[in-house]
């Protein structure tokens, strides 16, 4: 079976960022599992997988503009520590959800701390990265009617997998 819209795809993968640094892999977090055509993947990765089948190996390289965009310096902000009530320990790498002026939630990541301020970054952690995906398709099946309606893969016991 070839990968096309409404197929459930399983693939082993390695994801490399800038300078060839391994960022993620199926060895670390399990295989990639997604519903093709549901816009769960970066468009360039999904397009590269389209038409392939079990056993196919694909390498996809994406520029920052094709992946998570360029870093936007306006999304980096120094926030007074008192803006984190109830949080006793703050460390670099922690993530918080906050609402911006437009009223929608944004996840920010702590990138620096001093006695008075916490510097947070609202950019995606992969912003400014040239990405390289190495993929091997290990399974392709037609999605169930329920998966098609819900727009995501369900496990064998009927629970959602994202």
Residue pairs with C-beta under 8 A, 6 or more apart in sequence:
1 7
1 53
1 54
1 140
1 141
1 142
2 51
2 52
2 53
2 140
3 9
3 36
3 49
3 50
3 51
3 52
3 53
3 137
3 140
4 36
4 37
4 50
4 51
5 36
5 37
6 35
6 36
6 37
6 142
6 143
6 148
7 35
7 36
7 37
7 140
7 141
7 142
7 143
8 33
8 34
8 35
8 36
8 139
8 140
8 141
8 142
8 143
8 147
8 153
9 32
9 33
9 34
9 35
9 36
9 49
9 137
9 139
9 140
10 31
10 32
10 33
10 137
10 138
10 139
10 140
11 26
11 31
11 32
11 49
11 135
11 136
11 137
11 138
12 26
12 31
12 32
12 135
12 136
12 138
13 24
13 25
13 26
13 31
13 32
13 133
13 134
13 135
13 136
14 22
14 24
14 25
14 26
14 133
14 134
15 22
15 23
15 24
15 25
15 131
15 132
15 133
16 22
16 23
16 131
16 132
16 133
16 134
17 23
17 126
17 129
17 130
17 131
18 128
18 129
18 130
20 132
23 126
23 129
23 131
26 32
31 138
32 41
32 135
33 153
33 161
34 40
34 41
34 153
35 143
35 147
35 148
35 151
35 152
35 153
36 46
36 49
36 50
37 46
38 151
38 152
39 46
40 46
40 152
40 162
41 49
42 62
42 66
42 67
42 131
43 66
44 60
44 62
44 66
44 67
45 60
45 62
45 133
45 135
48 58
48 60
48 133
48 135
49 58
49 135
49 137
52 58
52 137
53 137
53 140
54 137
54 138
54 139
54 140
55 136
55 137
56 136
56 137
57 134
57 135
57 136
57 137
58 133
58 134
58 135
58 136
58 137
59 132
59 133
59 134
59 135
60 132
60 133
60 135
61 130
61 131
61 132
61 133
62 130
62 131
62 132
62 133
63 130
64 70
64 127
64 128
64 129
64 130
67 126
67 129
67 130
67 131
68 123
68 124
68 126
68 127
68 129
69 123
69 124
69 127
69 128
70 127
70 128
71 123
71 127
71 128
72 122
72 123
72 127
75 121
75 122
75 123
76 111
76 119
76 120
76 121
76 122
76 123
77 108
77 119
77 120
77 122
78 117
78 118
78 119
79 117
79 118
79 119
79 120
80 116
80 117
80 118
81 90
81 115
81 116
81 117
81 118
83 118
84 90
84 96
84 118
90 110
90 113
90 118
91 110
91 113
92 110
92 111
92 112
92 113
93 109
93 110
94 109
94 110
95 107
95 108
95 109
95 110
96 107
96 108
96 110
96 120
97 105
97 106
97 107
97 108
98 105
98 106
98 107
98 108
99 105
99 106
100 106
100 122
106 122
107 122
108 120
108 121
108 122
109 120
109 121
109 122
109 125
110 118
110 119
110 120
110 121
111 119
111 120
111 121
112 118
112 119
113 119
143 153
144 154
146 154
147 153
147 154
150 160
152 160
152 161
152 162
153 160
153 161
154 160
154 161
155 161
